[in-house]
Amino acid sequence: MKAPVRAQILILAAGAIFFLVLTKSRVSLSGNEASRFGTIQALVELSTLSLDKTLYAWTPDHIDVDQEIISNKPPLLSFVGALVYFPLHHGLGLTFEKNEGAILYWLTLLLCGGSALLLYGFFFAESYRESRSLRGAVLLTIALMAGTLIPVFAVSFNNHTVAALFLFLGYRSARRQGEHAARSSFFAGLFLGLGFAVDTLSGAIFTAAFFLERGLLARNRGQMSILGMYALGALIPGLTEAVLNLIGHGHLLPAIFYCAQYKSGQNVLESGRHIFTLSFARYCFHALLGYRGLISYSPILGVGLVLGCLRIKRKPANPALSPDRTAQLASLLCIAAYLAVDPLFAYGGWSYGFRYLVPLTAVLLLPACRLFQSEARSKLKLTLVGGTIVWGSVVTALGVYQPWPCCFEGGGPIPESDHPGRNPVALNLVTAVTAANPQSDLARDLRKILSEDDILATKMLSRNLLGVDKTDQALSVLREARRNSPADPELKALIQAIRKQQDAREDTNALRQAE
């Protein structure tokens, strides 16, 4: 069933306006974006992968190779970004040093915002096809646009939204099992292979799961071309990613899998040692339902997850050959895998929510179409979906304000009860209020949400203010805290570091004006 074109156009227009207005033109302090932008600058301006002479050599997301630092991220997205930036640099003369804001904005808008827009359009069409309800398709697409973390990470440069698009397109292609099953299998393999190339773990699980599903389908139909075309499609991006990794650091998989071999931090291959402890159980709770929870941030995904599990339990005529069952099982495996392999219990580090699960968003949401498959209108269904959209929209809005908040990272599965970075939602709320008026009574009162220890809360808050480019406000709260605690050496160091950064920025601006 073809989706109504007018509704689809309105959805895409709303999404386009959102991204045109809210896409970021700055790099966060988390290091995630900087690692990728540094690779793009190095490739195009310096013809190298080394970040040493880029604006982003400070990023912690790197490895040391032959006395040079390179990004530890899967390289495909950065190489595509370099292809986009190449004509801007060589044709229009733009450079990161002189035009950083504009370059960051357009690369993010085109690659991440563009991926989100495509996801919105394809999801609306697929949800309408699944539910046969325009009301249901519109509501669920609004939920995807406003009540999940897709827009949060689409306004900054990262791989999560791009991976979400590819995984959903691969799943969507696998659902086409008609007379052109071999062709749809090729596209399923291609898209899931691209998902692997930009988000290794989730892409690998989905690619492997659907390889088994395609194999069973091919055997059932006696048409091995279905499996062959799937494998061919998946090999193209997979081999491309492997070649880029070999060029970068001499291994087939992304650098983060080998970080212990270099002078760098996390090594995924050495993680998963604490999964049988009580602290791990608490960590899982907060990653799914608590401070950084997949469902507490996007409750509509809880609805989809429950209905998806019921779909797995339900026994169709040939249960082994269902792409829907395969997608839901792969999603559950991804959730379990990310919980198990996160080596420092970091919840995705400096980020909003549990970002590693963002690629699963549209796949987890599609089973919610079952709510609208019956003709009967139910106030309960509309209230359920509407309530999750309202809740998710508030949480999402705070995330769009700062997708990479300075929150808890590593050191243990659960932050201490008074750790100011335990809750990114509260941290972003306090940051937004403080940015508007750092000396207001409301800002001071809300700071207690972060921690009863005012100095500890101030340190975390000031770093988050710097992350949203509110330098003056960060200095204001730090100076106030130092007046109350003059002996604290870290407060003094933070103030000095910010002043040094301001002086360097003023010198750079003066040099640009002189030129």
Salt bridges, closest charged atoms under 4 A:
ASP61 OD2 - LYS73 NZ 3.16
ASP64 OD1 - HIS62 NE2 3.54
GLU126 OE2 - ARG129 NH1 3.48
GLU126 OE1 - ARG172 NE 3.52
GLU126 OE2 - ARG175 NH1 2.70
GLU126 OE1 - ARG176 NH2 2.79
GLU130 OE1 - ARG175 NH2 2.49
GLU130 OE2 - ARG311 NH2 2.96
GLU179 OE2 - HIS180 NE2 3.46
ASP199 OD1 - HIS160 ND1 3.96
GLU213 OE1 - ARG214 NE 2.72
ASP324 OD1 - ARG175 NE 2.89
ASP324 OD1 - ARG311 NH1 3.73
ASP441 OD1 - ARG444 NH1 3.66
ASP469 OD1 - ARG505 NH1 3.36
GLU480 OE2 - ARG444 NE 2.79
ASP488 OD2 - LYS459 NZ 3.26
GLU490 OE1 - LYS459 NZ 3.19
GLU490 OE2 - ARG463 NH2 2.67
GLU515 OE1 - LYS98 NZ 3.50
